[in-house]
């Protein structure tokens, strides 16, 4: 049997197993709350696994391996220290989520604080961001199937569409329980394979760890002195680092996992563990890229990195690498699909019509899953640049939703007018930045536009007449400092 057939068999077996697990843990007769966040009695280990599976997608894996090779120490600091620190900050914020833990989505939290129009806007932004996230995972699946199995583009797309339809199927019928259980399966899959891949890439270098370290020190992009060279490239990296470092409480798929916790203390514990284990996962991903840099040679182009990895693995392991990437992509995509279905039925339709029973909500949610999945496929086949889609995702979430969400968590209770002024300011700022500033500077403006959103909200609150109920509730400078 050729490696082509072996890899295809491994992929087919993994997809079949995923479908069976998803269907087995699906429940037909459930309430909408159970569909959205389950029974809120999940074990901490289960929540840690599903958060990690959601957070680390196939697109990010491919991108990080390529960009460590391309940018060196800049990208290592960005994805290791900054990302883990951001998750740790997120865990601190969870201690302040007590008043909102009964919610089903971040859009509902925004609605409880600022009213129905900010709630609808938050849901729409979250849906767009989720579609972008799913598209990134579909692109990753197409790419890895074509590289690992050696199929042409059309056949790779067919397998990817099949994988997408499988995750749509169990997301439609099973709700968050099926998504969570399949996430655990996918988490076990990729966390088992990634360390073996790192070890295999180390063996291809033909060097000891000390020799690898000495070699990297001779390369300018991996020297600490390169960080002191302040130029436009460094400014662009800092801008992205700030976007990653902000606890993106507006990310709907991550917040959905927080709402699945029994309370704020469990949520805090979950994300504290996630920050630790994420550091380990990122560490292995960085090692893969460093060993490829050493073994493949300095002149290896970024586009050829994954071809080099696959060419230096056995026929059996080619299939294992492929299902590892599929597991990472599917575990992220199904979470985004699920949260979209909740926001459409619970935050948009229920807000507009106000009285919708659980049966109708579930029908709307399941129809939404199918529509969003198909829309994501269309976007994936239209735009194939993972970094471009990552920046587009930042442009949706940070400038519009993150500032109002952070202020709400810290105790700010504003009016709909205040929130809408901030959201409009952030949206207009990012449009202007992307049109005129970024083409010249190549610096992402999502973080700056998020600050503009928050400042506009504070200006509107203190300069315009407000009702007595508006203002800061149960928050002081001292408590904020203690939280962090």
C-alpha positions as CSV (number, residue, x, y, z in Angstrom):
1,X,0.0,0.0,0.0
2,X,1.5,3.4,-1.0
3,X,1.8,6.3,1.4
4,X,-1.0,8.0,-0.6
5,X,-3.5,5.2,0.3
6,X,-2.2,5.0,3.9
7,X,-2.7,8.7,4.4
8,X,-6.2,8.7,2.9
9,X,-7.2,5.7,5.1
10,X,-6.0,7.5,8.2
11,X,-7.9,10.7,7.3
12,X,-11.0,8.7,6.4
13,X,-10.8,6.8,9.8
14,X,-10.4,10.0,11.7
15,X,-13.3,11.8,10.0
16,X,-15.5,8.7,10.5
17,X,-14.6,8.5,14.2
18,X,-15.3,12.2,14.7
19,X,-18.7,11.9,13.0
20,X,-19.6,8.8,15.2
21,X,-18.5,10.5,18.4
22,X,-20.5,13.7,17.5
23,X,-23.6,11.8,16.7
24,X,-23.4,9.5,19.7
25,X,-23.3,12.5,22.1
26,X,-26.0,14.4,20.3
27,X,-29.3,14.9,22.0
28,X,-32.4,15.5,20.0
29,X,-34.7,16.6,22.9
30,X,-32.9,19.5,24.7
31,X,-33.8,23.0,25.8
32,X,-32.2,25.9,24.0
33,X,-30.1,26.7,27.1
34,X,-28.7,23.1,27.0
35,X,-28.0,23.5,23.3
36,X,-26.1,26.8,24.0
37,X,-24.1,26.2,27.2
38,X,-25.0,22.7,28.3
39,X,-26.0,21.9,31.9
40,X,-23.1,24.1,33.3
41,X,-21.8,21.0,35.2
42,X,-18.8,20.3,33.0
43,X,-15.6,19.2,34.8
44,X,-12.8,21.7,34.8
45,X,-10.6,19.4,32.8
46,X,-13.3,19.1,30.1
47,X,-13.6,22.9,29.9
48,X,-9.8,23.3,29.7
49,X,-9.6,20.8,26.9
50,X,-12.4,22.4,24.8
51,X,-11.0,25.9,25.4
52,X,-7.5,24.8,24.2
53,X,-9.0,23.0,21.2
54,X,-11.0,26.1,20.3
55,X,-8.1,28.5,20.7
56,X,-5.5,26.6,18.7
57,X,-6.7,26.2,15.1
58,X,-5.0,24.7,12.1
59,X,-4.6,28.1,10.5
60,X,-2.7,29.4,13.4
61,X,-0.5,26.3,13.5
62,X,0.5,26.7,9.8
63,X,1.0,30.4,10.2
64,X,3.1,30.2,13.3
65,X,5.5,27.6,11.9
66,X,6.0,29.7,8.7
67,X,6.4,33.1,10.5
68,X,8.9,32.0,13.1
69,X,11.0,30.8,10.2
70,X,10.4,34.2,8.5
71,X,10.6,36.7,11.3
72,X,12.6,34.8,14.0
73,X,12.7,36.2,17.5
74,X,10.0,38.8,16.8
75,X,7.4,36.2,16.2
76,X,8.6,33.9,19.0
77,X,8.0,36.6,21.5
78,X,4.7,37.5,19.9
79,X,3.1,34.0,19.9
80,X,4.7,32.6,23.1
81,X,4.9,35.2,25.8
82,X,2.3,37.7,24.6
83,X,-0.4,35.1,23.8
84,X,0.0,33.2,27.0
85,X,0.0,36.4,29.0
86,X,-3.2,37.5,27.3
87,X,-4.9,34.3,28.4
88,X,-3.7,34.8,31.9
89,X,-5.1,38.3,31.9
90,X,-8.4,36.8,30.6
91,X,-8.5,34.4,33.6
92,X,-8.2,37.4,36.0
93,X,-11.2,39.1,34.3
94,X,-13.3,36.0,34.8
95,X,-13.4,36.8,38.6
96,X,-15.5,39.8,37.7
97,X,-17.9,37.9,35.5
98,X,-20.2,36.8,38.3
99,X,-23.2,39.1,37.3
100,X,-23.1,37.7,33.7
101,X,-22.5,34.0,34.1
102,X,-26.1,33.2,33.5
103,X,-25.9,34.6,30.0
104,X,-25.7,32.5,26.8
105,X,-23.4,34.8,24.8
106,X,-21.2,37.9,24.9
107,X,-23.9,39.7,22.9
108,X,-26.5,39.0,25.7
109,X,-24.0,40.4,28.2
110,X,-23.6,43.6,26.1
111,X,-27.4,43.8,25.8
112,X,-28.0,43.5,29.5
113,X,-25.7,46.5,30.1
114,X,-26.2,48.7,27.1
115,X,-29.6,47.7,25.5
116,X,-30.9,45.8,22.5
117,X,-29.2,47.7,19.7
118,X,-25.6,47.2,21.0
119,X,-26.6,43.6,21.6
120,X,-27.6,43.1,17.9
121,X,-24.5,44.9,16.7
122,X,-22.3,42.7,18.9
123,X,-24.0,39.6,17.5
124,X,-23.5,40.7,13.9
125,X,-19.9,41.5,14.5
126,X,-19.4,38.1,16.3
127,X,-21.0,36.3,13.4
128,X,-18.7,38.0,10.9
129,X,-15.7,37.3,13.0
130,X,-16.7,33.6,13.4
131,X,-17.2,33.3,9.6
132,X,-13.6,34.6,9.1
133,X,-12.3,32.1,11.7
134,X,-14.1,29.2,10.1
135,X,-12.8,30.2,6.7
136,X,-9.2,30.2,8.0
137,X,-9.7,26.7,9.3
138,X,-11.1,25.5,5.9
139,X,-8.1,27.1,4.1
140,X,-5.8,25.2,6.5
141,X,-7.6,21.9,5.9
142,X,-7.3,22.3,2.1
143,X,-3.7,23.2,2.3
144,X,-2.7,20.4,4.6
145,X,-4.6,17.7,2.7
146,X,-3.0,18.8,-0.5
147,X,0.5,18.8,1.0
148,X,0.2,15.7,3.1
149,X,-1.6,13.4,0.7
150,X,-0.3,14.9,-2.5
151,X,-3.8,15.5,-4.0
152,X,-4.5,18.2,-6.5
153,X,-6.5,21.2,-5.5
154,X,-9.9,19.9,-6.6
155,X,-9.6,16.6,-4.7
156,X,-8.2,18.4,-1.6
157,X,-11.2,20.7,-1.7
158,X,-13.6,17.7,-1.9
159,X,-12.1,16.1,1.3
160,X,-12.2,19.5,3.0
161,X,-15.8,20.0,2.1
162,X,-16.5,16.5,3.5
163,X,-14.8,17.4,6.8
164,X,-16.7,20.7,6.9
165,X,-20.0,18.9,6.4
166,X,-19.2,16.4,9.2
167,X,-18.5,19.2,11.7
168,X,-21.7,21.0,10.5
169,X,-23.7,17.8,11.0
170,X,-22.8,17.2,14.7
171,X,-22.9,20.9,15.4
172,X,-26.5,21.1,14.0
173,X,-27.9,18.2,16.0
174,X,-25.8,17.9,19.1
175,X,-25.4,21.4,20.4
176,X,-22.6,22.3,22.7
177,X,-22.4,18.8,24.3
178,X,-21.5,17.2,20.9
179,X,-19.1,20.0,20.1
180,X,-17.4,19.7,23.5
181,X,-16.9,15.9,23.3
182,X,-15.5,16.1,19.7
183,X,-13.3,18.9,20.9
184,X,-11.8,16.6,23.5
185,X,-11.2,13.9,20.9
186,X,-9.6,16.5,18.6
187,X,-7.5,18.0,21.4
188,X,-6.1,14.6,22.4
189,X,-5.3,13.9,18.7
190,X,-3.2,17.0,18.0
191,X,-1.6,17.3,21.4
192,X,-0.4,13.7,21.0
193,X,1.0,14.2,17.5
194,X,2.6,17.7,17.8
195,X,5.3,16.6,20.3
196,X,6.2,13.6,18.1
197,X,6.5,15.9,15.1
198,X,8.8,18.3,17.0
199,X,11.0,15.3,18.0
200,X,11.1,14.1,14.4
201,X,12.1,17.5,13.0
202,X,14.8,17.6,15.7
203,X,16.2,14.3,14.4
204,X,16.3,15.7,10.8
205,X,18.7,18.4,11.9
206,X,21.5,15.9,12.7
207,X,22.6,18.2,15.6
208,X,22.4,18.2,19.4
209,X,20.3,20.7,21.2
210,X,23.4,22.7,22.1
211,X,24.5,22.8,18.4
212,X,21.0,23.9,17.4
213,X,21.1,26.7,19.9
214,X,24.6,27.8,18.8
215,X,23.5,27.8,15.2
216,X,20.5,30.0,15.9
217,X,22.7,32.5,17.7
218,X,24.6,33.0,14.5
219,X,21.5,34.0,12.7
220,X,20.6,37.7,12.9
221,X,16.8,37.2,13.1
222,X,17.3,35.1,16.3
223,X,19.7,37.5,18.1
224,X,18.4,39.7,20.9
225,X,20.2,42.6,19.3
226,X,17.7,42.5,16.4
227,X,14.9,43.6,18.8
228,X,16.7,46.9,19.5
229,X,16.5,47.9,15.9
230,X,13.4,50.1,15.9
231,X,11.9,50.3,12.4
232,X,8.6,50.0,10.7
233,X,8.7,46.2,10.9
234,X,9.1,46.3,14.7
235,X,6.3,48.8,14.9
236,X,4.0,46.5,13.0
237,X,4.9,43.6,15.2
238,X,4.2,45.7,18.4
239,X,0.8,46.6,17.0
240,X,-0.1,43.0,16.4
241,X,1.3,42.1,19.9
242,X,-1.0,44.7,21.5
243,X,-4.0,43.2,19.6
244,X,-3.1,39.8,20.9
245,X,-2.3,40.9,24.4
246,X,-5.7,42.6,25.1
247,X,-8.0,40.0,26.7
248,X,-10.4,39.8,23.8
249,X,-13.5,39.4,25.9
250,X,-15.5,40.2,22.7
251,X,-14.4,36.9,21.1
252,X,-17.7,35.0,21.0
253,X,-16.4,31.4,20.8
254,X,-14.1,31.8,23.7
255,X,-16.7,33.6,25.9
256,X,-19.1,30.8,25.1
257,X,-16.7,28.4,27.0
258,X,-16.7,30.8,29.9
259,X,-20.5,30.8,30.1
260,X,-20.4,27.0,30.2
261,X,-18.6,27.1,33.6
262,X,-20.6,26.7,36.7
263,X,-19.5,30.1,38.0
264,X,-16.9,32.8,37.8
265,X,-14.4,30.9,40.0
266,X,-14.5,27.8,37.8
267,X,-14.1,30.0,34.7
268,X,-11.1,31.7,36.3
269,X,-9.6,28.3,37.2
270,X,-10.2,27.0,33.6
271,X,-8.4,29.9,31.9
272,X,-5.5,29.9,34.4
273,X,-4.9,26.2,33.4
274,X,-5.3,27.1,29.8
275,X,-2.7,29.9,30.0
276,X,-0.2,27.3,31.3
277,X,-1.0,24.5,28.8
278,X,-1.1,27.0,26.0
279,X,2.5,27.9,26.8
280,X,3.5,24.2,26.4
281,X,1.6,23.8,23.1
282,X,3.1,27.0,21.7
283,X,6.5,25.8,22.8
284,X,6.3,22.6,20.7
285,X,5.0,24.5,17.7
286,X,7.9,26.9,18.0
287,X,10.4,24.0,18.3
288,X,9.0,22.5,15.1
289,X,9.7,25.7,13.3
290,X,13.2,26.2,14.8
291,X,14.2,22.6,13.9
292,X,12.9,23.1,10.4
293,X,15.0,26.3,10.1
294,X,18.1,24.5,11.2
295,X,17.5,21.3,9.3
296,X,16.1,22.8,6.1
297,X,18.6,25.6,5.7
298,X,18.5,29.3,6.0
299,X,17.4,29.7,2.4
300,X,14.3,27.5,2.7
301,X,11.4,29.7,1.6
302,X,8.3,30.0,3.9
303,X,6.1,28.5,1.2
304,X,8.2,25.3,1.2
305,X,8.3,24.7,4.9
306,X,5.4,22.3,5.2
307,X,6.5,20.5,2.1
308,X,9.9,20.0,3.8
309,X,8.2,18.7,7.0
310,X,6.1,16.2,5.0
311,X,9.0,15.0,2.9
312,X,10.9,14.2,6.1
313,X,8.2,12.0,7.6
314,X,7.3,8.4,7.1
315,X,4.2,7.4,5.1
316,X,2.3,6.6,8.2
317,X,3.2,9.8,9.9
318,X,2.1,11.9,6.9
319,X,-1.4,10.9,7.6
320,X,-1.0,11.5,11.4
321,X,0.3,15.1,10.7
322,X,-2.7,15.6,8.4
323,X,-5.3,14.5,11.0
324,X,-3.5,16.6,13.6
325,X,-4.1,19.7,11.5
326,X,-7.6,18.6,10.7
327,X,-8.3,18.1,14.4
328,X,-7.1,21.6,15.2
329,X,-9.1,23.1,12.4
330,X,-12.3,21.3,13.1
331,X,-12.2,21.9,16.8
332,X,-12.0,25.7,16.2
333,X,-14.5,25.7,13.3
334,X,-17.2,23.8,15.2
335,X,-17.0,26.2,18.1
336,X,-17.4,29.2,15.8
337,X,-20.3,27.5,14.1
338,X,-22.1,26.8,17.4
339,X,-21.7,30.3,18.8
340,X,-23.1,31.8,15.5
341,X,-26.2,29.7,15.8
342,X,-26.7,30.9,19.4
343,X,-26.2,34.6,18.5
344,X,-28.6,34.5,15.5
345,X,-31.5,32.7,17.3
346,X,-30.9,34.1,20.8
347,X,-29.5,37.6,20.3
348,X,-30.9,38.7,16.9
349,X,-34.2,36.9,16.3
350,X,-35.3,36.8,19.9
351,X,-34.4,40.5,20.4
352,X,-36.4,41.5,17.3
353,X,-39.4,39.3,17.9
354,X,-39.0,39.1,21.7
355,X,-41.2,36.0,22.2
356,X,-39.7,32.9,20.6
357,X,-40.1,29.4,22.2
358,X,-37.3,26.9,22.5
359,X,-38.5,24.8,19.6
360,X,-38.3,27.7,17.2
361,X,-35.0,28.9,18.6
362,X,-33.5,25.4,18.0
363,X,-34.8,25.4,14.4
364,X,-33.3,28.8,13.7
365,X,-30.0,27.8,15.4
366,X,-29.7,24.6,13.3
367,X,-30.5,26.4,10.1
368,X,-27.9,29.1,11.0
369,X,-25.2,26.5,11.4
370,X,-25.7,25.2,7.9
371,X,-25.9,28.7,6.4
372,X,-22.8,30.0,8.2
373,X,-20.8,26.9,7.3
374,X,-21.6,27.4,3.6
375,X,-20.8,31.1,3.8
376,X,-17.4,30.3,5.4
377,X,-16.6,27.8,2.6
378,X,-17.4,30.5,0.0
379,X,-15.1,33.0,1.8
380,X,-12.3,30.4,2.1
381,X,-12.3,29.7,-1.6
382,X,-12.4,33.5,-2.3
383,X,-9.6,34.6,0.0
384,X,-6.7,32.3,0.8
385,X,-4.3,34.5,2.8
386,X,-4.3,33.4,6.5
387,X,-2.5,36.5,7.8
388,X,-4.9,38.8,5.8
389,X,-7.9,37.0,7.3
390,X,-6.3,37.2,10.8
391,X,-6.0,41.0,10.4
392,X,-9.6,41.2,9.2
393,X,-10.7,39.3,12.3
394,X,-9.0,41.8,14.5
395,X,-10.7,44.6,12.5
396,X,-14.1,43.3,13.4
397,X,-13.8,42.4,17.0
398,X,-11.4,44.8,18.8
399,X,-12.5,48.2,17.5
400,X,-16.2,47.6,18.0
401,X,-16.9,45.1,20.8
402,X,-13.9,44.7,23.1
403,X,-14.0,48.2,24.7
404,X,-17.7,48.1,25.7
405,X,-17.3,44.6,27.0
406,X,-14.2,45.4,29.1
407,X,-15.9,48.5,30.5
408,X,-19.0,46.4,31.4
409,X,-16.9,43.8,33.2
410,X,-15.1,46.5,35.2
411,X,-18.5,47.8,36.4
412,X,-19.5,50.5,33.9
413,X,-23.2,50.7,33.2
414,X,-23.9,53.0,30.3
415,X,-26.8,53.9,28.1
416,X,-27.4,52.5,24.5
417,X,-26.5,55.9,23.2
418,X,-23.1,55.8,24.9
419,X,-22.3,52.3,23.6
420,X,-23.5,53.1,20.1
421,X,-21.3,56.3,20.0
422,X,-18.3,54.2,21.0
423,X,-19.0,51.4,18.6
424,X,-19.6,53.8,15.7
425,X,-16.3,55.6,16.6
426,X,-14.4,52.3,16.6
427,X,-15.9,51.1,13.3
428,X,-15.3,54.5,11.6
429,X,-11.7,54.6,13.0
430,X,-10.8,51.2,11.7
431,X,-12.3,52.0,8.3
432,X,-10.2,55.2,8.0
433,X,-7.1,53.5,9.3
434,X,-7.3,50.6,6.9
435,X,-8.0,52.9,4.0
436,X,-5.4,55.6,4.5
437,X,-3.0,54.8,7.3
438,X,-2.2,51.1,7.1
439,X,-1.3,51.1,3.3
440,X,1.5,53.7,4.2
441,X,2.7,52.4,7.5
442,X,1.8,48.6,7.3
443,X,0.8,48.9,11.0
444,X,-2.4,47.2,12.2
445,X,-4.7,49.8,13.8
446,X,-7.2,47.5,15.7
447,X,-5.7,48.3,19.1
448,X,-5.7,52.0,18.5
449,X,-9.2,52.0,17.2
450,X,-10.3,50.0,20.3
451,X,-8.9,52.8,22.5
452,X,-10.8,55.3,20.4
453,X,-13.9,53.4,21.1
454,X,-13.4,53.4,24.8
455,X,-12.4,57.1,24.9
456,X,-15.5,58.0,22.9
457,X,-17.7,56.1,25.3
458,X,-16.2,57.9,28.3
459,X,-16.5,61.3,26.6
460,X,-20.1,60.6,25.7
461,X,-20.8,59.5,29.3
462,X,-19.3,62.5,31.0
463,X,-20.2,65.2,28.5
464,X,-23.7,64.2,27.7
465,X,-26.6,64.2,30.2
466,X,-27.1,60.7,31.6
467,X,-29.8,59.0,33.7
468,X,-29.1,58.4,37.3
469,X,-28.7,54.6,36.8
470,X,-25.7,55.2,34.4
471,X,-22.2,55.1,35.8
472,X,-19.8,52.9,37.6
473,X,-21.3,50.1,39.8
474,X,-19.3,48.3,42.5
475,X,-15.9,49.2,41.0
476,X,-13.1,51.3,42.2
477,X,-9.4,51.8,41.4
478,X,-8.5,49.6,44.3
479,X,-10.6,46.7,43.2
480,X,-9.4,46.9,39.7
481,X,-5.8,46.8,40.9
482,X,-6.5,43.9,43.1
483,X,-8.1,42.0,40.3
484,X,-4.8,42.1,38.4
